[in-house]
């Protein structure tokens, strides 16, 4: 029965397609593969189910799309994008875009997660013909893509081209299969794997590669490596810094390579570093900007099976950070505790808190790497990052002459006047602007403008600290 279902799925012409790894597990699990699996709940395989008369009444099965990342498309006559919360019933055909993932809450308190260009036919194909007097299988067919199965109170069966995997209750199993082989890893609990009329029990921490027409042979996976703690804080000044990641080699099954993974998320949902190194390596260096990262290493054996991941550690890359301003809050720069820094002309020193940035001007932050260092690192902060800078312009005219009085007011994000600015005003041809002087009120700047009637309508261009510009239209 399983063989017939598998052959029908592969006869449709599905083919493998490569995709960039998105999963936090390892390379084989997250890559796109051609897979044809039959999924059902219960402790026994579908092949052992009791026959039912064709056309017998049954309660329609349902699955709920409980989470999704990326595009999940419902195919068929009513083609549309599936949405989280959708209830999906028999025969619904789904396809995931590259890099997408979808989590389905199945009957029997089981969860099926499909990833990266997976294609599913939920609860079988109702239009399929009967076989040997039995109705069409009502089990989910995964035509391609990666799959993980998590069970709670009930078992869940996955039939592939080369074997049948019964994931036992309270277990978690990762699968990747194609027309010739199935790779599986038991992360938690147990799974019974049947191939060539024989059954093997795969326990937690075991896996295997089951070839077509070959028995299933469980074996230990690569054991978890021991990550070394970060020896000292790493510092960066506006760029990246190389951070060493070190680990010890475990005993047991040797690793063909180690995958070193870093993420800003503790669940490794998005990787910022994912690189494979030799199985004999014990160190990797990652170029990282400032921030907090989570790191782990995973051993991969010669059959491309992921072993146990190391315990997760966090590493910190410290560095100055500009916090943008907004209306009501000035922009400021924060420096890590213990780092000596000075803004503009101020010498590097320990700072009691964040340093506010004056809007409308470029800044330079100068820092020492550590207490005994004399090497100074600089970080440029643009006027755009030091904002916002608000302005208002008032122009009054003398009806007896062509002279006008210009009054400019500059204010920061909180509405306070911004003093000591270098203000330059450019006038159109025929008009002139006398030297701009700072007014008596904080943040005000005054100038006299000669604007003959022949100039007509024109624009004054204001340049603040040679960093920020804006224009004002002058009517005749």
Secondary structure as GFF3:
##gff-version 3
##sequence-region A 1 476
A	DSSP	alpha_helix	2	11	.	.	.	ID=ss1
A	DSSP	alpha_helix	27	30	.	.	.	ID=ss2
A	DSSP	beta_strand	34	41	.	.	.	ID=ss3
A	DSSP	three_ten_helix	46	48	.	.	.	ID=ss4
A	DSSP	beta_strand	62	69	.	.	.	ID=ss5
A	DSSP	beta_strand	72	74	.	.	.	ID=ss6
A	DSSP	beta_strand	80	81	.	.	.	ID=ss7
A	DSSP	beta_strand	87	89	.	.	.	ID=ss8
A	DSSP	beta_strand	93	96	.	.	.	ID=ss9
A	DSSP	beta_strand	101	105	.	.	.	ID=ss10
A	DSSP	three_ten_helix	107	109	.	.	.	ID=ss11
A	DSSP	beta_strand	111	121	.	.	.	ID=ss12
A	DSSP	beta_strand	140	150	.	.	.	ID=ss13
A	DSSP	beta_strand	156	159	.	.	.	ID=ss14
A	DSSP	beta_strand	164	167	.	.	.	ID=ss15
A	DSSP	beta_strand	172	177	.	.	.	ID=ss16
A	DSSP	beta_strand	181	188	.	.	.	ID=ss17
A	DSSP	beta_strand	190	195	.	.	.	ID=ss18
A	DSSP	beta_strand	198	203	.	.	.	ID=ss19
A	DSSP	beta_strand	206	211	.	.	.	ID=ss20
A	DSSP	beta_strand	219	220	.	.	.	ID=ss21
A	DSSP	beta_strand	226	227	.	.	.	ID=ss22
A	DSSP	beta_strand	234	236	.	.	.	ID=ss23
A	DSSP	beta_strand	241	248	.	.	.	ID=ss24
A	DSSP	beta_strand	257	263	.	.	.	ID=ss25
A	DSSP	beta_strand	271	278	.	.	.	ID=ss26
A	DSSP	beta_strand	283	288	.	.	.	ID=ss27
A	DSSP	beta_strand	291	300	.	.	.	ID=ss28
A	DSSP	beta_strand	306	309	.	.	.	ID=ss29
A	DSSP	beta_strand	313	319	.	.	.	ID=ss30
A	DSSP	beta_strand	321	323	.	.	.	ID=ss31
A	DSSP	beta_strand	332	334	.	.	.	ID=ss32
A	DSSP	beta_strand	340	343	.	.	.	ID=ss33
A	DSSP	beta_strand	349	350	.	.	.	ID=ss34
A	DSSP	beta_strand	355	356	.	.	.	ID=ss35
A	DSSP	beta_strand	363	368	.	.	.	ID=ss36
A	DSSP	beta_strand	376	381	.	.	.	ID=ss37
A	DSSP	alpha_helix	383	386	.	.	.	ID=ss38
A	DSSP	beta_strand	390	397	.	.	.	ID=ss39
A	DSSP	beta_strand	403	411	.	.	.	ID=ss40
A	DSSP	beta_strand	423	426	.	.	.	ID=ss41
A	DSSP	beta_strand	431	433	.	.	.	ID=ss42
A	DSSP	beta_strand	437	438	.	.	.	ID=ss43
A	DSSP	beta_strand	444	451	.	.	.	ID=ss44
A	DSSP	three_ten_helix	453	455	.	.	.	ID=ss45
A	DSSP	beta_strand	458	464	.	.	.	ID=ss46
A	DSSP	beta_strand	468	474	.	.	.	ID=ss47
###
